[in-house]
Structures are given as C-alpha cells and as structure tokens.
Amino acid sequence: MYSMLISTEIILEYEEVIGRHMGLDITNDVLSDLDQFHNVSLINLYYRWNLIHNDWDDNKFIDCAIAGNADCIVTNDKHLLG
C-alpha cells in the first residue's frame, strides 16, 4: 500500500495546473476527491531544504517528501530526476 503526501504548496500547484488545463469544475472535483482518500496525507512543512537549484519551485516536493518521511518520490520531472 502506498500513501500520497501533499502539502499546501503542492495543492496550490495542482489547483493552478489542473485549472489551466481542465477548468474550475474539474479542479474542484479533483481537490475534493484528494481530501476523501484515506491514503492521502497533508504534511505541514516547517523547513525548506532548497535542494533543487535548477527549478526552485520543485523544492516543495522534496520538502514534503523529507517532512513526510517518504520512501520514494514518483515523478517524471527532469529537475527531480537529477
């Protein structure tokens, strides 16, 4: 079983990207659904590691993974893949 870790910053990015591509109704449905899944955990971030220098905006995913004690990060983002 896996868990999805999200932070407020990640939710805001999801809202922006989904809204841009699919509109407000779909965005609201997706964000509402995230709140209902038992395997989604909201992580509070208290420290910024700033490990990604090529795209500072990607640091939110690293920070969330560290704060949530994640085993791995699933991504197709070239900045996070190294």
N, CA, C and O atoms as a GROMACS GRO file, in nm:
protein
  328
    1MET      N    1   0.084  -0.118   0.000
    1MET     CA    2   0.000   0.000   0.000
    1MET      C    3   0.089   0.124   0.000
    1MET      O    4   0.193   0.126   0.066
    2TYR      N    5   0.049   0.224  -0.072
    2TYR     CA    6   0.125   0.348  -0.078
    2TYR      C    7   0.043   0.461  -0.016
    2TYR      O    8  -0.078   0.452  -0.002
    3SER      N    9   0.113   0.566   0.019
    3SER     CA   10   0.049   0.689   0.065
    3SER      C   11   0.096   0.804  -0.023
    3SER      O   12   0.210   0.807  -0.067
    4MET      N   13   0.007   0.895  -0.047
    4MET     CA   14   0.041   1.015  -0.122
    4MET      C   15   0.057   1.128  -0.022
    4MET      O   16  -0.035   1.157   0.056
    5LEU      N   17   0.171   1.192  -0.022
    5LEU     CA   18   0.198   1.303   0.068
    5LEU      C   19   0.183   1.434  -0.009
    5LEU      O   20   0.240   1.451  -0.117
    6ILE      N   21   0.107   1.526   0.047
    6ILE     CA   22   0.089   1.656  -0.017
    6ILE      C   23   0.104   1.766   0.089
    6ILE      O   24   0.084   1.742   0.208
    7SER      N   25   0.138   1.882   0.043
    7SER     CA   26   0.147   1.999   0.131
    7SER      C   27   0.054   2.106   0.073
    7SER      O   28   0.002   2.091  -0.038
    8THR      N   29   0.035   2.211   0.146
    8THR     CA   30  -0.048   2.322   0.097
    8THR      C   31   0.009   2.377  -0.034
    8THR      O   32  -0.067   2.410  -0.125
    9GLU      N   33   0.141   2.389  -0.043
    9GLU     CA   34   0.204   2.440  -0.166
    9GLU      C   35   0.177   2.348  -0.285
    9GLU      O   36   0.155   2.394  -0.396
   10ILE      N   37   0.179   2.218  -0.261
   10ILE     CA   38   0.152   2.121  -0.368
   10ILE      C   39   0.007   2.131  -0.412
   10ILE      O   40  -0.022   2.128  -0.532
   11ILE      N   41  -0.085   2.143  -0.317
   11ILE     CA   42  -0.226   2.158  -0.351
   11ILE      C   43  -0.248   2.283  -0.436
   11ILE      O   44  -0.324   2.280  -0.532
   12LEU      N   45  -0.182   2.392  -0.400
   12LEU     CA   46  -0.196   2.516  -0.478
   12LEU      C   47  -0.143   2.499  -0.620
   12LEU      O   48  -0.200   2.555  -0.714
   13GLU      N   49  -0.035   2.424  -0.636
   13GLU     CA   50   0.016   2.399  -0.771
   13GLU      C   51  -0.080   2.311  -0.850
   13GLU      O   52  -0.106   2.336  -0.967
   14TYR      N   53  -0.133   2.207  -0.786
   14TYR     CA   54  -0.233   2.122  -0.853
   14TYR      C   55  -0.352   2.207  -0.898
   14TYR      O   56  -0.402   2.192  -1.009
   15GLU      N   57  -0.397   2.296  -0.809
   15GLU     CA   58  -0.511   2.381  -0.841
   15GLU      C   59  -0.481   2.468  -0.964
   15GLU      O   60  -0.565   2.481  -1.053
   16GLU      N   61  -0.362   2.525  -0.968
   16GLU     CA   62  -0.324   2.610  -1.081
   16GLU      C   63  -0.315   2.532  -1.212
   16GLU      O   64  -0.370   2.573  -1.314
   17VAL      N   65  -0.245   2.420  -1.209
   17VAL     CA   66  -0.219   2.344  -1.332
   17VAL      C   67  -0.347   2.277  -1.383
   17VAL      O   68  -0.378   2.284  -1.502
   18ILE      N   69  -0.421   2.212  -1.295
   18ILE     CA   70  -0.545   2.146  -1.338
   18ILE      C   71  -0.645   2.251  -1.387
   18ILE      O   72  -0.712   2.231  -1.488
   19GLY      N   73  -0.653   2.363  -1.315
   19GLY     CA   74  -0.744   2.470  -1.356
   19GLY      C   75  -0.711   2.525  -1.494
   19GLY      O   76  -0.800   2.554  -1.573
   20ARG      N   77  -0.583   2.540  -1.521
   20ARG     CA   78  -0.539   2.594  -1.651
   20ARG      C   79  -0.575   2.499  -1.765
   20ARG      O   80  -0.610   2.543  -1.874
   21HIS      N   81  -0.567   2.369  -1.740
   21HIS     CA   82  -0.588   2.272  -1.847
   21HIS      C   83  -0.730   2.217  -1.854
   21HIS      O   84  -0.776   2.178  -1.961
   22MET      N   85  -0.800   2.213  -1.740
   22MET     CA   86  -0.929   2.145  -1.738
   22MET      C   87  -1.045   2.227  -1.684
   22MET      O   88  -1.160   2.183  -1.690
   23GLY      N   89  -1.019   2.343  -1.631
   23GLY     CA   90  -1.126   2.429  -1.583
   23GLY      C   91  -1.155   2.414  -1.434
   23GLY      O   92  -1.105   2.323  -1.367
   24LEU      N   93  -1.237   2.506  -1.386
   24LEU     CA   94  -1.266   2.517  -1.244
   24LEU      C   95  -1.344   2.397  -1.188
   24LEU      O   96  -1.315   2.351  -1.078
   25ASP      N   97  -1.443   2.348  -1.261
   25ASP     CA   98  -1.524   2.236  -1.211
   25ASP      C   99  -1.441   2.111  -1.188
   25ASP      O  100  -1.452   2.046  -1.083
   26ILE      N  101  -1.358   2.076  -1.284
   26ILE     CA  102  -1.273   1.957  -1.271
   26ILE      C  103  -1.173   1.978  -1.158
   26ILE      O  104  -1.148   1.886  -1.080
   27THR      N  105  -1.117   2.097  -1.150
   27THR     CA  106  -1.020   2.128  -1.043
   27THR      C  107  -1.084   2.107  -0.906
   27THR      O  108  -1.026   2.042  -0.820
   28ASN      N  109  -1.203   2.162  -0.887
   28ASN     CA  110  -1.272   2.146  -0.759
   28ASN      C  111  -1.302   2.000  -0.728
   28ASN      O  112  -1.290   1.957  -0.613
   29ASP      N  113  -1.341   1.923  -0.829
   29ASP     CA  114  -1.368   1.780  -0.810
   29ASP      C  115  -1.242   1.705  -0.768
   29ASP      O  116  -1.246   1.624  -0.675
   30VAL      N  117  -1.131   1.731  -0.835
   30VAL     CA  118  -1.006   1.661  -0.805
   30VAL      C  119  -0.959   1.695  -0.664
   30VAL      O  120  -0.922   1.605  -0.588
   31LEU      N  121  -0.959   1.822  -0.628
   31LEU     CA  122  -0.913   1.861  -0.495
   31LEU      C  123  -1.006   1.809  -0.386
   31LEU      O  124  -0.961   1.772  -0.278
   32SER      N  125  -1.134   1.805  -0.414
   32SER     CA  126  -1.229   1.749  -0.319
   32SER      C  127  -1.206   1.600  -0.301
   32SER      O  128  -1.213   1.548  -0.190
   33ASP      N  129  -1.178   1.531  -0.411
   33ASP     CA  130  -1.152   1.387  -0.405
   33ASP      C  131  -1.025   1.358  -0.324
   33ASP      O  132  -1.022   1.262  -0.247
   34LEU      N  133  -0.922   1.439  -0.342
   34LEU     CA  134  -0.798   1.418  -0.266
   34LEU      C  135  -0.824   1.418  -0.116
   34LEU      O  136  -0.763   1.342  -0.041
   35ASP      N  137  -0.915   1.502  -0.074
   35ASP     CA  138  -0.948   1.513   0.068
   35ASP      C  139  -1.021   1.389   0.120
   35ASP      O  140  -1.023   1.365   0.241
   36GLN      N  141  -1.080   1.311   0.031
   36GLN     CA  142  -1.159   1.195   0.071
   36GLN      C  143  -1.079   1.064   0.077
   36GLN      O  144  -1.120   0.970   0.145
   37PHE      N  145  -0.967   1.059   0.009
   37PHE     CA  146  -0.888   0.935   0.004
   37PHE      C  147  -0.817   0.911   0.136
   37PHE      O  148  -0.756   1.002   0.192
   38HIS      N  149  -0.825   0.788   0.186
   38HIS     CA  150  -0.764   0.755   0.315
   38HIS      C  151  -0.611   0.747   0.307
   38HIS      O  152  -0.544   0.752   0.410
   39ASN      N  153  -0.556   0.734   0.187
   39ASN     CA  154  -0.412   0.721   0.174
   39ASN      C  155  -0.343   0.851   0.132
   39ASN      O  156  -0.228   0.848   0.087
   40VAL      N  157  -0.411   0.964   0.145
   40VAL     CA  158  -0.352   1.094   0.117
   40VAL      C  159  -0.330   1.165   0.250
   40VAL      O  160  -0.423   1.180   0.329
   41SER      N  161  -0.206   1.209   0.273
   41SER     CA  162  -0.172   1.276   0.399
   41SER      C  163  -0.124   1.417   0.373
   41SER      O  164  -0.035   1.440   0.291
   42LEU      N  165  -0.184   1.513   0.443
   42LEU     CA  166  -0.140   1.651   0.434
   42LEU      C  167  -0.023   1.670   0.530
   42LEU      O  168  -0.035   1.646   0.650
   43ILE      N  169   0.090   1.713   0.476
   43ILE     CA  170   0.213   1.730   0.552
   43ILE      C  171   0.237   1.880   0.575
   43ILE      O  172   0.234   1.959   0.481
   44ASN      N  173   0.260   1.916   0.699
   44ASN     CA  174   0.296   2.054   0.733
   44ASN      C  175   0.446   2.070   0.720
   44ASN      O  176   0.524   1.993   0.777
   45LEU      N  177   0.487   2.170   0.645
   45LEU     CA  178   0.629   2.194   0.622
   45LEU      C  179   0.679   2.302   0.717
   45LEU      O  180   0.624   2.411   0.724
   46TYR      N  181   0.786   2.269   0.790
   46TYR     CA  182   0.843   2.363   0.885
   46TYR      C  183   0.984   2.405   0.846
   46TYR      O  184   1.044   2.492   0.910
   47TYR      N  185   1.039   2.342   0.741
   47TYR     CA  186   1.176   2.374   0.699
   47TYR      C  187   1.186   2.363   0.548
   47TYR      O  188   1.126   2.274   0.488
   48ARG      N  189   1.259   2.450   0.487
   48ARG     CA  190   1.283   2.450   0.342
   48ARG      C  191   1.427   2.407   0.317
   48ARG      O  192   1.520   2.475   0.360
   49TRP      N  193   1.446   2.295   0.250
   49TRP     CA  194   1.580   2.243   0.223
   49TRP      C  195   1.647   2.310   0.105
   49TRP      O  196   1.769   2.322   0.102
   50ASN      N  197   1.568   2.355   0.006
   50ASN     CA  198   1.622   2.422  -0.114
   50ASN      C  199   1.732   2.340  -0.181
   50ASN      O  200   1.840   2.391  -0.209
   51LEU      N  201   1.702   2.214  -0.208
   51LEU     CA  202   1.799   2.123  -0.269
   51LEU      C  203   1.800   2.130  -0.422
   51LEU      O  204   1.901   2.094  -0.483
   52ILE      N  205   1.692   2.176  -0.484
   52ILE     CA  206   1.683   2.184  -0.630
   52ILE      C  207   1.716   2.328  -0.670
   52ILE      O  208   1.644   2.421  -0.634
   53HIS      N  209   1.823   2.345  -0.745
   53HIS     CA  210   1.866   2.480  -0.783
   53HIS      C  211   1.823   2.518  -0.925
   53HIS      O  212   1.815   2.636  -0.957
   54ASN      N  213   1.794   2.419  -1.010
   54ASN     CA  214   1.757   2.447  -1.148
   54ASN      C  215   1.612   2.493  -1.163
   54ASN      O  216   1.578   2.561  -1.260
   55ASP      N  217   1.528   2.456  -1.067
   55ASP     CA  218   1.387   2.496  -1.069
   55ASP      C  219   1.340   2.504  -0.925
   55ASP      O  220   1.291   2.406  -0.869
   56TRP      N  221   1.354   2.621  -0.864
   56TRP     CA  222   1.326   2.638  -0.721
   56TRP      C  223   1.186   2.595  -0.684
   56TRP      O  224   1.163   2.551  -0.571
   57ASP      N  225   1.092   2.606  -0.777
   57ASP     CA  226   0.953   2.570  -0.750
   57ASP      C  227   0.936   2.420  -0.720
   57ASP      O  228   0.839   2.381  -0.656
   58ASP      N  229   1.029   2.339  -0.766
   58ASP     CA  230   1.022   2.193  -0.741
   58ASP      C  231   1.061   2.155  -0.599
   58ASP      O  232   1.035   2.043  -0.556
   59ASN      N  233   1.120   2.246  -0.526
   59ASN     CA  234   1.163   2.216  -0.389
   59ASN      C  235   1.047   2.176  -0.299
   59ASN      O  236   1.067   2.104  -0.201
   60LYS      N  237   0.927   2.221  -0.330
   60LYS     CA  238   0.812   2.186  -0.247
   60LYS      C  239   0.791   2.035  -0.240
   60LYS      O  240   0.744   1.984  -0.138
   61PHE      N  241   0.825   1.963  -0.346
   61PHE     CA  242   0.808   1.818  -0.348
   61PHE      C  243   0.914   1.748  -0.263
   61PHE      O  244   0.885   1.652  -0.193
   62ILE      N  245   1.037   1.797  -0.270
   62ILE     CA  246   1.144   1.743  -0.188
   62ILE      C  247   1.117   1.770  -0.041
   62ILE      O  248   1.130   1.681   0.043
   63ASP      N  249   1.078   1.892  -0.010
   63ASP     CA  250   1.048   1.929   0.128
   63ASP      C  251   0.936   1.843   0.186
   63ASP      O  252   0.945   1.799   0.301
   64CYS      N  253   0.833   1.819   0.107
   64CYS     CA  254   0.721   1.737   0.152
   64CYS      C  255   0.766   1.592   0.174
   64CYS      O  256   0.727   1.530   0.273
   65ALA      N  257   0.847   1.540   0.085
   65ALA     CA  258   0.896   1.402   0.098
   65ALA      C  259   0.981   1.386   0.223
   65ALA      O  260   0.968   1.287   0.295
   66ILE      N  261   1.067   1.482   0.250
   66ILE     CA  262   1.151   1.475   0.369
   66ILE      C  263   1.066   1.486   0.495
   66ILE      O  264   1.081   1.406   0.588
   67ALA      N  265   0.977   1.586   0.499
   67ALA     CA  266   0.894   1.607   0.618
   67ALA      C  267   0.800   1.490   0.644
   67ALA      O  268   0.767   1.459   0.758
   68GLY      N  269   0.757   1.424   0.537
   68GLY     CA  270   0.665   1.310   0.550
   68GLY      C  271   0.735   1.176   0.560
   68GLY      O  272   0.669   1.072   0.566
   69ASN      N  273   0.868   1.178   0.564
   69ASN     CA  274   0.947   1.056   0.575
   69ASN      C  275   0.913   0.957   0.462
   69ASN      O  276   0.893   0.837   0.486
   70ALA      N  277   0.908   1.009   0.340
   70ALA     CA  278   0.873   0.927   0.223
   70ALA      C  279   0.984   0.827   0.190
   70ALA      O  280   1.102   0.854   0.213
   71ASP      N  281   0.945   0.714   0.138
   71ASP     CA  282   1.041   0.614   0.091
   71ASP      C  283   1.090   0.646  -0.050
   71ASP      O  284   1.203   0.610  -0.086
   72CYS      N  285   1.007   0.711  -0.128
   72CYS     CA  286   1.046   0.745  -0.265
   72CYS      C  287   0.961   0.861  -0.315
   72CYS      O  288   0.861   0.898  -0.254
   73ILE      N  289   1.005   0.918  -0.427
   73ILE     CA  290   0.930   1.021  -0.496
   73ILE      C  291   0.902   0.969  -0.636
   73ILE      O  292   0.994   0.929  -0.707
   74VAL      N  293   0.776   0.970  -0.675
   74VAL     CA  294   0.738   0.926  -0.809
   74VAL      C  295   0.719   1.052  -0.894
   74VAL      O  296   0.633   1.134  -0.865
   75THR      N  297   0.801   1.065  -0.997
   75THR     CA  298   0.797   1.186  -1.080
   75THR      C  299   0.849   1.158  -1.221
   75THR      O  300   0.916   1.058  -1.246
   76ASN      N  301   0.816   1.248  -1.308
   76ASN     CA  302   0.873   1.249  -1.443
   76ASN      C  303   0.940   1.386  -1.466
   76ASN      O  304   0.970   1.422  -1.580
   77ASP      N  305   0.962   1.460  -1.359
   77ASP     CA  306   1.020   1.594  -1.367
   77ASP      C  307   1.172   1.582  -1.378
   77ASP      O  308   1.236   1.521  -1.294
   78LYS      N  309   1.229   1.641  -1.483
   78LYS     CA  310   1.372   1.628  -1.508
   78LYS      C  311   1.457   1.689  -1.398
   78LYS      O  312   1.569   1.643  -1.375
   79HIS      N  313   1.408   1.791  -1.329
   79HIS     CA  314   1.485   1.852  -1.221
   79HIS      C  315   1.490   1.763  -1.097
   79HIS      O  316   1.589   1.766  -1.023
   80LEU      N  317   1.387   1.686  -1.075
   80LEU     CA  318   1.384   1.597  -0.960
   80LEU      C  319   1.455   1.464  -0.988
   80LEU      O  320   1.497   1.394  -0.896
   81LEU      N  321   1.467   1.431  -1.115
   81LEU     CA  322   1.533   1.304  -1.152
   81LEU      C  323   1.685   1.316  -1.149
   81LEU      O  324   1.755   1.214  -1.152
   82GLY      N  325   1.736   1.438  -1.144
   82GLY     CA  326   1.880   1.456  -1.131
   82GLY      C  327   1.945   1.483  -1.258
   82GLY      O  328   2.066   1.501  -1.263
   0.00000   0.00000   0.00000
